Amino acid sequence: MPRSDRLEELSRIAVDCGYRLHREIGPGLLETVYEVLLGEELRQAGLLFQRQVPVPIQYKGVVFDNAFKVDLLVERELLIELKSTERIAAVHGKQVLTYLRLMDLPLGLLMNFGQATFKDGLQRVANNYFRQTS
């Protein structure tokens, strides 16, 4: 399966898992709660994932080993950043894009569980990624 098809499938499954979680639990909990519960949804969907993955930054010879942590990394290909706030700010999407660039990943999902509907809190972020269509 081409990488773009695989990423789209991972993204679809992750969005479905996030939607189910938001529908069943609702907004208003801490990010860490959604992180653990979304991880369980992903596991039940048959996906491998890591939580709180440290990512180093190297800049002009300076190495910062634990510069940030990615909330969820699915199958080592799809980054998921979680929020639980009333409104996503522009900086949140920029944060995901920076993470994608530093990790050399093409696609990430920003999921905000704090909004009334899951759809309103979902954002795809691409890093030089173009979905191939047939």
N, C-alpha and C positions, 0 to 999 in steps of 0.2 A: 504494500500500500504506500503510495507517495506520501512524503512528510506532510504536505498540506492537507491531504485527506485525513491522515491520522490526527493532526491537530484539530481539524474541524470536528472529528468524532469525539476526541477528548473534551473539547469545548462544549459540545452538545450535551454530553453526559454530565459534565460539571455543572452546567446551567440547570439541567433537570434536577440534579441533586440539591442545588441551592434553592430552586423553586419549591421543591417538596419540603425542605427544611423551613423555609420562610412561611409556607402555608400552614404547616403543622405547629410550629413554635411561635411564630409571629415576631414582630420587632421589639426592641427594648432591652435585650440582654447584652452582656459584655461581649466584646470581640472574641475573647478567648473561648467563651462558651460556643459561639458559632464555629470557631475553628475546630474544636474537638468534635462537635456534632457533624459538621460538614465532612470532616475526615472519615467519620463512621459511615456516612452516606456514600462517599467515594469507595471506601473499602467494600461495602455491600454491593456496589456496582462492579466490583472486580478490578478496580484500578489500584495501582501502587502509588503511594504518595509519601512525601516527607513534610513534617511540620517544623517551622522555625529554622529554616535552612540558613546558616550563616554564609555570607558572601563577602569576600575580601575586596578591597579597592587598592589598586596600585597606581600611584601618581608620582612621577619624577623621582623614582627610587624609594618613595615612602610606601610602606605596605601597612594597611590597616586591616588586620585579619578578620575582625568582627564588625565591619562598618555598618551592616544592617542585617536583618533577618527577613527572609521571605516567609509569609504566613504558610502557604502551601505550595509545594512543587509536585505536580502530577506527572507521573511517568517520566520525570526528568526533562519534560518538554513544555508543560503548560504552567505558567505562574498564576497563582490566585492570591490577590491581596484583599483582605477583609476589612470592612469598616462597620461600625454600628453607630451611626450619627444621623441626625435629622436630614442633613443635606450633604451631598458630596461637593467638595470644593474643587476648583480647577487644579490645585496643587496635588490632589490625590491621583488624578490621571497622570500628571507629570512624574509623580513618584513612581508609579508602575512603569512608565516608559523608561525612566532612568534605571530601574532594576533590570528591565529587559535588556537594555544596552550593556550594562555591566556584566550580565550573565550570558550575553550573546544568544538570547532567546527571541523568537519571532512574535510570540503572542501571549497576552496576559488577560486576565479577567479581574475587574474591580467589582466586588460584590459588597454592596452596602445593605446590611440587614436592618438598618434603622428606619428605613422609609416604609410608608404604608403598604406599597406593593413591591414585590421583588423586581418587576420590570423597571420601575423607576429608579432602582438602586443598582442596576447592572450596566456595566460599561466594558466594551472590548477595547483593548489597547494593542496596537500593532507596532512592531519594530522592523521596518523593512520587510513586511509580510504582506503578500498579496495572495488572496485565495484564488487558486486555479479553478477555472470552470471549464467544463467540457463543451 
